[in-house]
Structure formats: C-alpha cells, structure tokens
Amino acid sequence: MGRDPAQIPTSFGKELRACLRCSLVKTYNQFTDSGCENCPFFNMDQDSDRVLDCTTPNFSGVIASMDPTGSWAARWQRIGKFVPGCYALSVTGVLPEEMAAICEYNNVRYVPRS
C-alpha cells in the first residue's frame, strides 16, 4: 500500500477514542498531536475541539490490522482501504453536520456506523 501506519494507542484506558468516520482508535492526545491518518481533512491536530467532534469514547472491541488491503476481516469491518492500525469493531455516534459536509466537500464517503 505504501502508506505509513497509524499510531498505535499508547495506552488502553478510558482516554481512548475512535474516529467517527473511519473507526481508528487512538488516545485523545494522539488525535490532538497528529490527527487521524485516514481523515487528515478534519485537521484534528490543528483544533482540539475537532477531536471531540470527530471522535467518540463510545465504541466496543478493537481489531489491529497490519495489512488492511489483504485482510478479509478488514474488508468485513470496512477498513480495508485505510492505513494499518487499530480500529474499533463498532462505534456509537455520528459526525456533526459540519464534519459530514467536510467529508462531502473532500469527496470522501461517510457512512454513519450507528
């Protein structure tokens, strides 16, 4: 694939959050420091309020995939086209309208997972 993998969560406690668009799981601080590797257009690393808008602590399960394009499990989870990393199995919540509009503006598909 040639894309750098996403950061692996530095801890697995209550500070974990999942991206509402792609389900990538990282800590709040990791999202504020480097944003989401699959959704750079959200600019979470430039606006910490965006982290709260675009991620949620309400998710269950985690799957780690080092080769999403070659994994049937990654394709089944709809993460087959994303960078290698840790992803939530299910996410509860939807993007605010403004963030969904940013997806549309960038020609990026957003399918609410709730």
Buried (B, 14 or more C-beta within 10 A) or exposed (E): EEEEBBBEBEEEEEBBBBBBBBBBBBBBBBBBBBBBBBBEBBEBBEBEEBBBBBBBEBBEEBBEBEEBBEBEEBBEBBBBBBBBBBBBBEBBBBBBEEBBEBBEEEEBEBEEBE
